[in-house]
């Protein structure tokens, strides 16, 4: 069996490869595919195959998928270009005759109204029409979306957003990576759709309270109109178009779009998901 992990130079991709190795998948049976392959020399030294691949270069995608039996299609990071990029990978997988494509989509993709979900919804539709056996990993929000911003949050003494008192079922990248690895090595995954999120949902008010307690520094949640929040993000250097998407995602949280019911993630990884308080404290310790 040959498992290809696309986008392997990204943080999620690296975690997936590590999770596959920990599941005793032979290193020679894993292909780490990505643009900046110099970032993968550590895996190559452990016997993992490394192949250059760019979602915008169909020939490189075809080469990366040669001999593949299973493929993890990690969604691209270039919002607005992802549908075409994902289609390129799906078509290459179809030509290669792979037995499974697992795709990292977004939580509640079939019901959410979030702008960020549109390209995921389109990719799921392409998969369903392609005839390629597939599994959908509808990943919820990453805890790292918040913990990687802790220095700024502490400096400002506030956590800003537009989520109101909506709850988000966030989990760690490690959690989602272990779930992806579990699906890639299991049998009978074709046609399965997993809604993946943390065991304990929380509001941004609760997140701010946890940051305050862990850092022993007052941090309040500041709920803003979406336009004001997008403007704040743009003021910090986030491109305006992406700032608008992030603000819209918070409105999705307020509606419950990122609230995941069920226990798919816990069941796939065989343990409780990473709790938000533990993630906050770990991130603070590293600051």
C-alpha positions as CSV (number, residue, x, y, z in Angstrom):
1,X,0.0,0.0,0.0
2,X,1.2,3.5,-0.9
3,X,-0.3,6.4,0.9
4,X,0.2,9.9,-0.5
5,X,-0.2,12.9,1.7
6,X,-0.6,16.1,-0.2
7,X,0.3,19.5,1.3
8,X,2.8,17.5,3.4
9,X,5.0,20.6,4.1
10,X,2.2,22.2,6.0
11,X,1.6,21.8,9.7
12,X,-1.3,19.4,9.4
13,X,0.5,17.3,6.7
14,X,3.6,16.9,8.9
15,X,1.4,15.7,11.8
16,X,-0.4,13.2,9.5
17,X,2.9,11.7,8.3
18,X,4.1,11.4,11.9
19,X,0.8,9.7,12.9
20,X,1.1,7.2,10.0
21,X,4.6,6.3,11.2
22,X,3.4,5.9,14.7
23,X,0.8,3.5,13.4
24,X,3.7,1.4,12.0
25,X,3.0,2.2,8.4
26,X,6.3,1.4,6.6
27,X,8.1,4.7,5.8
28,X,8.7,3.5,2.3
29,X,4.9,3.2,1.8
30,X,4.3,6.9,2.6
31,X,4.7,9.6,0.1
32,X,5.1,13.2,1.4
33,X,4.1,15.5,-1.4
34,X,4.4,19.3,-1.4
35,X,6.0,22.4,-2.9
36,X,8.8,23.1,-0.5
37,X,10.4,19.6,-0.3
38,X,13.4,21.0,1.5
39,X,11.1,21.1,4.6
40,X,10.7,17.3,4.4
41,X,14.4,16.2,4.6
42,X,13.8,14.9,8.2
43,X,11.1,12.5,6.9
44,X,13.2,11.6,3.9
45,X,16.0,10.6,6.3
46,X,13.6,8.2,8.0
47,X,12.7,6.5,4.7
48,X,9.6,8.4,3.7
49,X,9.4,9.1,-0.1
50,X,9.4,12.8,-0.9
51,X,7.9,14.1,-4.1
52,X,7.6,17.7,-5.4
53,X,4.0,18.6,-6.0
54,X,2.2,21.9,-6.7
55,X,-1.6,21.9,-6.8
56,X,-1.4,24.3,-9.8
57,X,0.9,22.0,-11.8
58,X,-1.1,19.0,-13.1
59,X,2.0,17.2,-14.3
60,X,3.6,17.4,-10.8
61,X,0.4,16.2,-9.2
62,X,0.3,13.2,-11.6
63,X,3.9,12.3,-10.8
64,X,3.3,12.6,-7.0
65,X,0.3,10.2,-7.2
66,X,2.0,7.5,-9.3
67,X,1.5,4.1,-7.7
68,X,-0.8,5.5,-5.0
69,X,-3.4,3.4,-3.4
70,X,-4.7,6.0,-1.0
71,X,-4.4,9.7,-1.0
72,X,-5.0,12.4,1.6
73,X,-6.1,15.5,-0.1
74,X,-5.4,18.3,2.4
75,X,-7.3,21.4,1.3
76,X,-5.2,24.1,-0.2
77,X,-4.5,27.4,1.6
78,X,-5.1,29.8,-1.3
79,X,-8.7,30.8,-0.8
80,X,-10.4,31.5,-4.2
81,X,-8.2,29.0,-6.1
82,X,-8.8,25.8,-4.1
83,X,-11.6,24.3,-6.2
84,X,-9.5,24.2,-9.4
85,X,-6.5,22.9,-7.4
86,X,-8.5,20.2,-5.7
87,X,-10.0,19.2,-9.0
88,X,-6.5,18.6,-10.4
89,X,-5.7,16.2,-7.5
90,X,-9.0,14.4,-7.9
91,X,-8.5,13.9,-11.6
92,X,-5.0,12.7,-11.1
93,X,-6.3,10.2,-8.4
94,X,-8.9,9.0,-10.9
95,X,-6.3,8.5,-13.6
96,X,-4.0,6.6,-11.1
97,X,-6.8,4.3,-10.1
98,X,-6.5,5.0,-6.3
99,X,-8.7,3.1,-4.0
100,X,-9.5,6.0,-1.7
101,X,-9.2,9.8,-1.6
102,X,-9.7,11.3,1.9
103,X,-10.4,15.0,1.8
104,X,-10.1,17.5,4.6
105,X,-13.3,19.5,4.4
106,X,-15.0,21.8,6.9
107,X,-17.4,21.0,9.8
108,X,-21.1,20.8,8.8
109,X,-20.3,21.4,5.2
110,X,-23.7,20.4,4.0
111,X,-25.5,22.9,6.2
112,X,-23.2,25.8,6.9
113,X,-23.6,29.2,5.4
114,X,-20.0,30.3,6.0
115,X,-18.2,31.9,3.1
116,X,-15.1,29.8,3.9
117,X,-17.2,26.6,3.3
118,X,-18.0,27.4,-0.3
119,X,-14.9,25.8,-1.8
120,X,-15.2,22.8,0.5
121,X,-18.8,22.3,-0.6
122,X,-17.7,22.5,-4.3
123,X,-14.8,20.0,-3.7
124,X,-17.2,17.5,-2.0
125,X,-19.5,17.8,-5.1
126,X,-16.5,17.1,-7.4
127,X,-15.6,14.1,-5.4
128,X,-19.1,12.7,-5.5
129,X,-19.3,13.2,-9.2
130,X,-15.8,11.8,-10.0
131,X,-16.4,8.1,-9.4
132,X,-13.3,8.0,-7.2
133,X,-13.9,6.2,-3.8
134,X,-13.7,8.9,-1.2
135,X,-14.1,9.7,2.5
136,X,-14.8,13.2,3.8
137,X,-13.1,14.4,6.9
138,X,-15.1,17.5,7.9
139,X,-12.6,19.1,10.3
140,X,-13.8,21.7,12.8
141,X,-11.8,24.7,13.9
142,X,-8.2,24.3,15.1
143,X,-7.4,25.3,18.7
144,X,-4.3,26.7,17.2
145,X,-6.4,29.4,15.5
146,X,-6.6,30.9,18.9
147,X,-3.5,29.7,20.8
148,X,-1.1,30.9,18.0
149,X,-2.4,34.4,18.6
150,X,-1.9,34.4,22.4
151,X,0.9,36.9,22.4
152,X,-1.2,39.5,20.6
153,X,-4.2,38.7,22.7
154,X,-2.3,39.2,25.9
155,X,-0.7,42.4,24.7
156,X,-4.1,43.8,23.8
157,X,-5.7,42.5,27.0
158,X,-8.7,41.5,24.8
159,X,-9.8,38.7,22.6
160,X,-11.8,40.2,19.7
161,X,-14.4,38.5,17.5
162,X,-17.9,38.5,16.2
163,X,-19.0,35.1,17.5
164,X,-21.3,36.3,20.3
165,X,-22.0,33.4,22.6
166,X,-21.9,30.8,19.9
167,X,-19.9,27.7,20.7
168,X,-17.1,26.2,18.7
169,X,-16.0,22.5,18.8
170,X,-12.3,23.1,18.3
171,X,-9.6,20.5,18.5
172,X,-5.9,20.4,17.9
173,X,-4.1,19.8,14.6
174,X,-2.7,16.7,16.2
175,X,-6.2,15.4,16.9
176,X,-7.3,15.9,13.3
177,X,-4.0,14.4,11.9
178,X,-4.5,11.3,14.0
179,X,-8.0,11.0,12.7
180,X,-6.8,11.3,9.1
181,X,-4.2,8.6,9.7
182,X,-6.8,6.3,11.2
183,X,-9.0,6.6,8.1
184,X,-6.1,6.2,5.7
185,X,-5.1,2.8,7.2
186,X,-8.6,1.4,7.8
187,X,-10.6,-0.7,5.4
188,X,-14.1,0.1,4.3
189,X,-13.8,3.9,4.3
190,X,-15.3,4.7,0.9
191,X,-18.4,6.8,1.2
192,X,-18.0,7.7,4.8
193,X,-18.4,11.3,6.1
194,X,-16.9,12.2,9.4
195,X,-18.0,15.3,11.4
196,X,-14.9,16.1,13.4
197,X,-14.7,18.4,16.4
198,X,-13.5,18.6,20.0
199,X,-15.3,16.9,22.8
200,X,-16.1,20.1,24.7
201,X,-17.3,23.1,22.8
202,X,-16.7,26.6,24.2
203,X,-17.6,30.2,23.6
204,X,-15.0,32.9,23.0
205,X,-16.0,34.4,26.4
206,X,-15.0,31.1,28.0
207,X,-11.8,31.1,26.0
208,X,-10.9,34.6,27.2
209,X,-11.6,33.5,30.8
210,X,-9.3,30.5,30.5
211,X,-6.5,32.7,29.0
212,X,-7.0,35.1,31.9
213,X,-6.7,32.3,34.5
214,X,-3.8,30.6,32.9
215,X,-1.8,33.8,32.3
216,X,-2.9,35.5,35.5
217,X,-3.6,38.5,33.3
218,X,-7.0,40.1,32.7
219,X,-8.3,39.3,29.2
220,X,-11.9,40.0,28.1
221,X,-13.8,38.9,25.1
222,X,-14.7,41.9,23.0
223,X,-17.7,41.1,20.7
224,X,-17.8,43.3,17.6
225,X,-20.0,43.8,14.6
226,X,-18.5,41.7,11.8
227,X,-17.5,44.8,9.7
228,X,-15.6,46.3,12.7
229,X,-13.9,43.0,13.4
230,X,-12.8,42.6,9.8
231,X,-11.5,46.2,9.9
232,X,-9.5,45.4,13.1
233,X,-8.0,42.3,11.4
234,X,-7.1,44.4,8.3
235,X,-5.5,46.9,10.6
236,X,-3.2,44.2,11.9
237,X,-2.1,43.3,8.3
238,X,-4.6,40.6,7.4
239,X,-5.6,41.1,3.7
240,X,-9.1,42.6,3.6
241,X,-10.7,39.8,1.6
242,X,-9.4,37.2,4.1
243,X,-10.3,39.5,7.0
244,X,-13.9,39.5,5.7
245,X,-13.9,35.7,5.5
246,X,-12.6,35.4,9.1
247,X,-15.3,37.8,10.4
248,X,-17.9,35.9,8.5
249,X,-16.6,32.6,10.1
250,X,-17.2,34.1,13.5
251,X,-20.8,34.9,12.5
252,X,-20.9,31.2,11.6
253,X,-19.8,30.3,15.1
254,X,-22.6,32.5,16.4
255,X,-25.1,30.5,14.4
256,X,-23.7,27.2,15.5
257,X,-22.1,26.3,12.2
258,X,-18.9,25.1,13.9
259,X,-20.6,23.2,16.7
260,X,-20.1,19.5,16.1
261,X,-22.3,16.9,17.7
262,X,-21.4,13.3,18.0
263,X,-18.0,11.8,18.8
264,X,-16.5,10.9,15.4
265,X,-13.1,12.5,16.3
266,X,-12.8,10.8,19.7
267,X,-13.7,7.5,18.2
268,X,-11.2,7.7,15.3
269,X,-8.3,8.7,17.5
270,X,-9.2,6.3,20.4
271,X,-8.9,8.9,23.1
272,X,-10.4,12.2,24.3
273,X,-9.7,15.2,22.2
274,X,-7.3,17.9,23.4
275,X,-9.1,20.2,25.8
276,X,-9.1,23.9,25.2
277,X,-7.6,24.7,28.7
278,X,-4.7,22.3,28.2
279,X,-4.0,23.8,24.8
280,X,-4.0,27.3,26.2
281,X,-1.7,26.4,29.0
282,X,0.7,24.5,26.7
283,X,0.8,27.5,24.3
284,X,1.5,29.9,27.2
285,X,4.3,27.7,28.4
286,X,5.9,28.0,25.0
287,X,5.6,31.8,24.8
